[in-house]
Amino acid sequence: MKVFLSWSGERSKRTAEALWSWLPDVLQYINPWLSSLDISAGRRGVREITDELSETNFGIICTTPENQASTWINFEAGALSKQVDEGYVVPFLIGMKATDLISPLSQFQAIIGDSKDDVQKLLFDINEASNGLAISRERLERAFRRSWPELESNMRNISALSSRDSPSNTVERSEADMTEEILLIARQLDHRMAEIERCTLQADGAPRRSPREIRRISEEKFIASSFAKIGWEAVRSSWEADTVVIVAQISGGSSQSISRDFVERVAKSLGREVVVRGEAGNVIIRSLLP
């Protein structure tokens, strides 16, 4: 099974090289491909990479804060997503959290590179995608337990290189970017739910939901996710004419306030005025949009 390892930058490259040598020790049928090791001197690199992308079974994108906006990383991620069935394109995160990812990499299910549980899940996913080559889960778990300390040590050493990377290339994810991504996800869920409702009745035989009800469910999910991203909880929301009233409270000890930019973007996404109230009924902030 071919696994394509994508990298850009020193920490990303070293991670890809560590995975290149480690993955076949756990799953012997894996044939990892890495441009820095698998392209011979004098060969046409871009052509070689393009050919490998067209034949790959699984893609791992070694992602750091400083390379996630890299044109090359995003080119390879896009090419992989067009070639690989079932969405097997995985950002492998070094020195960052999944919530730090920006689009387009944020559309893929990411794993934390130094998390034992996440890396084990990655191996389970590769095993399930292996088209008849899969080994038993118990055997894979044993192989992983034996091999994990080696990768864990490598990841620890690679993380220590962070001070050598240029901080000027680090991408800070803005509230605007996160809000727009959440809206995109909510709309995708909205369309998917509408399609399901058109084709089937509810399990109890009740009538299908109206498009308006489906949209309301999608918007409520959008509101809840947006507020959670800034450390707040949207306790409840109500639609009053052209205004959405959201009752919210600080979640998990967060000290972050609700910014004007945030509430304006939520209002723009919903197409309505937004009023945020505390549980006591006091107005915390109101959008300026009519």
Salt bridges, closest charged atoms under 4 A:
GLU10 OE2 - ARG14 NE 2.66
GLU48 OE2 - ARG43 NH2 2.76
ASP51 OD1 - ARG47 NE 3.58
GLU52 OE1 - LYS2 NZ 2.92
GLU55 OE1 - LYS2 NZ 3.43
GLU66 OE1 - ARG11 NH2 2.95
ASP100 OD2 - LYS97 NZ 3.63
ASP125 OD2 - LYS121 NZ 2.97
GLU141 OE2 - ARG137 NE 3.69
GLU152 OE2 - ARG156 NH2 3.93
ASP165 OD2 - ARG11 NE 2.72
ASP177 OD2 - ARG173 NE 2.68
GLU180 OE2 - ARG265 NH1 2.67
GLU181 OE1 - ARG173 NH2 1.73
GLU195 OE1 - ARG198 NH2 2.34
GLU197 OE2 - ARG209 NH1 2.88
GLU213 OE2 - ARG209 NE 3.68
GLU219 OE2 - ARG215 NE 3.09
GLU219 OE2 - ARG272 NH1 3.23
ASP261 OD1 - ARG265 NE 3.88
GLU264 OE2 - ARG260 NH1 3.52
GLU273 OE2 - ARG286 NH1 3.21
